Amino acid sequence: MIVAIVYLVLFFALGSGLFNSIIEGTARSTRTFIIPTRSIQTIGETIVTTMILFIGMAGAFLLYKAGNSINPKNQGSLLIAGFATIGIAMLLGFRLVDIKV
């Protein structure tokens, strides 16, 4: 279980642009949390993007649990919660991209 969590954190951090933030983000000495350019990102942006990916994964997990549920009432609530969570993750991601551009 611990190995799976470490794997997911590492995978999502690399997918969020960890190397880009280490190489390019430290080259500029800015004190802003989000640098409004598409080529440079900060460590803070990488952490936020990783958290957004985890929110989306939680929504996908809720959809998975809805598929395994026997009770139709429980299944419907899990479906609604899963799609709402994925929608929130998408809105946060699009908002971050909107700030970057």
PEVEN-V753151 format. One record per backbone hydrogen bond with DSSP energy under -1.0 kcal/mol. CO is the residue of the C=O (numbers start at 1). NH is the residue of the N-H. If there is no record, write none. Layout:
BEGIN
[[CO,NH] [CO,NH]]
END
This chain:
BEGIN
[[1,5] [2,6] [3,7] [4,8] [5,9] [6,10] [7,11] [8,12] [9,13] [10,14] [11,15] [12,16] [13,18] [17,21] [18,22] [19,23] [20,24] [28,30] [35,37] [42,46] [43,47] [44,48] [45,49] [46,50] [47,51] [48,52] [49,53] [50,54] [51,55] [52,56] [53,57] [54,58] [55,59] [56,60] [57,61] [58,62] [59,63] [60,64] [61,65] [62,66] [63,67] [64,68] [71,75] [72,76] [73,77] [74,78] [75,79] [76,80] [77,81] [78,82] [79,83] [80,84] [81,85] [82,86] [83,87] [84,88] [85,89] [86,90] [87,91] [88,92] [89,93] [90,94] [91,95] [92,96] [93,97] [94,98] [95,99] [96,100] [97,101]]
END
